[in-house]
């Protein structure tokens, strides 16, 4: 297949969930012999270097895209009626470069839109290449994430959240019904789209790096609890604060030797003060080797109270044979069985109790870790995920051909296997 790929961000380096999924999709498609043309907005420090690396996977058309100030995208949102987040990620330079690519490049078999924030390009594709299928990957449902955050907000933040939720829902409805297929990472997200829209929705599921056959070192003797996430993402900031301020004192009361490590990018220094005056908490910032950091922990946690999509860091912890404690929301969409693959707790007391239980009972922690690793290797290894993605793209091409007669000789591809639900 010859695929045009558009994205609101350069997915390299793959340092958090969204970039990991996107990068490995591109890498997997290239490895399977598909031809990629990538439209990449250069909007952050390091994006040019990232685009250079991605050039090894296919042709890159990089576009300098100046980031808008909050005042700029707020004004655009008010004047146009679109969501603040949609306005923030819309770049005329990217639109112009995409139009040039459609004129200058050889014909494409499919267009791959990475997230809702690439969907503003849809009218261009429908006008210029009406018979080419467009597939949209939703890493999460943005309206659902903002709605959940608004419930936890107060005053003005709650009002703005409600306003934003309605506009994101409107944008999602238009995009989902216009594309040839919507791919989601969780059955919960797929179900939410099906309940409200007439879109063609498929459960793609996430993929991660696994280590089949590798003897992973045992967890350290020291009781180390790890929460790994990008703190550019507000739900992770909320989770880190809840963990440090409400759950952690309860853990320390029973396990005074324990240490809490909050690892991951924190560009706005949102969580740095959580370690102030508390020697049992460490805030690491960006981590070069996520695998090494994960394996240096005893228990991994996902204390998420808001958000959507799936938590790649939970899957990574399990792939590295480390036991996990998560909220119900944190484990949403992964198909984990409580007490078999992970411990699930939704209030500070029970969450702390679950952490203490695994710190004090290493045999149980080891059993959960082994079973979790087996589950992840069976359902979420990258080869399985890429089979599904490739199959959905082929299906979109065939179905578009049936409607538009662009490839009448194509035979229908086999239905891709679904991940665990």
C-alpha positions, 0 to 999 in steps of 0.5 A, a space after each residue: 500500500 502507498 499511504 499518506 500519513 498526517 499527524 498533529 505532532 512528530 511521533 519521535 522520540 517515542 517517549 509517551 503513549 501517543 508517540 509510542 503507538 504512532 511511531 511503532 505503527 509507522 515502523 511496522 508499516 514500513 517493515 511490512 513493505 508499505 510506502 509511507 509519505 509523512 506530513 510532519 509539523 515542526 512545532 517543538 524543539 527537537 522535531 526536526 531531528 525527530 523528522 530526520 529519524 522518521 525519514 528512514 521509514 519513508 518520505 517526510 514532508 516536514 512543515 515549520 508550524 509555529 505554535 499558537 499562543 493561548 490567546 490566539 487559539 482561544 480567539 480562533 475558537 470563539 470566532 469559529 465555534 470550534 473546540 479550543 484543542 482543535 483550534 490549537 492543533 490546526 495549522 494552515 502551513 500543514 494544510 498547504 503542504 498536504 495540498 502540495 503533496 496531493 498534487 506532486 506525489 504519486 497516487 495514494 491507496 489510503 490516507 491515515 489520520 493520526 487523531 482527531 486533530 488531523 481531521 481538519 484536513 478531511 475536506 481537502 482529501 474528499 475534494 482532491 482524492 474522493 475515491 481514496 479511503 481515509 482512516 482515523 486513529 483515535 488514541 482516546 476520545 478527547 470529548 470523554 477526557 475533557 468531560 471527565 476532567 470537568 467533573 473534577 474541576 470547579 468554577 470557571 474550569 468546570 464551565 470551560 470544560 463543559 463548553 469544550 466537551 460539547 465542541 469536541 463531541 461535535 468535531 468527533 461526530 463530523 470526523 467519525 461519520 466522514 472517514 471510512 473507518 475509525 480505529 480505537 485502542 479500547 472497546 470502551 471507546 469503540 462502544 462510545 462511538 457506536 452508541 452516538 454515531 453511525 461511523 464504521 468503528 473497529 477495535 484496533 487495540 494497542 501494541 507494545 514491545 515485549 520480551 518473549 523468552 527473556 529472563 527478566 531480573 527479579 524486582 529489587 529488595 528495596 520497596 520502590 513504587 513507580 508511577 510513569 507518565 508524561 506530565 504534559 497530560 493533565 490526567 497524569 498530573 492529577 494522578 501523581 498529585 493524588 498518589 503523593 498527597 493522599 495515597 502515599 502517606 497511607 503507604 508510609 504509615 505501614 511501610 516507612 522504608 518505601 520510596 515513590 518514584 514519579 518518572 516522566 516528562 514534566 515540562 511545566 514543572 507541574 509535579 516537581 514540588 511533590 518531592 519538596 521536604 519528603 525524602 521518600 518521593 523522587 521526581 526524576 523528570 525525563 527518563 532515557 531508558 524506560 525499561 531499566 527504570 521500570 525493572 528497577 521498581 517493585 510495584 508499578 501504579 496507575 492511580 488515574 481518576 480522569 482520562 481516556 484511551 488505554 494506559 501504555 505504561 500499565 502494559 509496559 510494566 506487565 511486559 517487564 514482569 512488574 506487578 501493577 495496582 491501578 484504578 478501574 479507569 486506569 485499567 479501562 480497555 485492557 481486559 485485565 482480570 482483577 486479582 489475576 493480572 493486576 490489583 484494582 482499587 478506586 479510593 485512597 485507602 484501598 489503593 494504598 492497601 493494595 500497594 502495601 499488600 504487594 510490597 509485603 507479599 513478594 510471592 503474590 506480587 511475583 505471581 501477578 507479574 508473571 500472569 500479567 506478562 503472559 497476558 500482554 505477550 499473548 494479546 498486545 505484542 506488536 506483531 499482533 497489533 500490526 496485523 490488525 492495522 494492516 488488515 483494517 487499512 486493506 479492508 478500508 481500501 476494498 470497501 471504498 473500491 466497492 463504493 467508488 469502483 476504484 479497485 474492482 478487481 480487489 478481493 476482500 481481505 480477511 477480517 483482522 483478529 480483535 485484541 482481548 476485550 
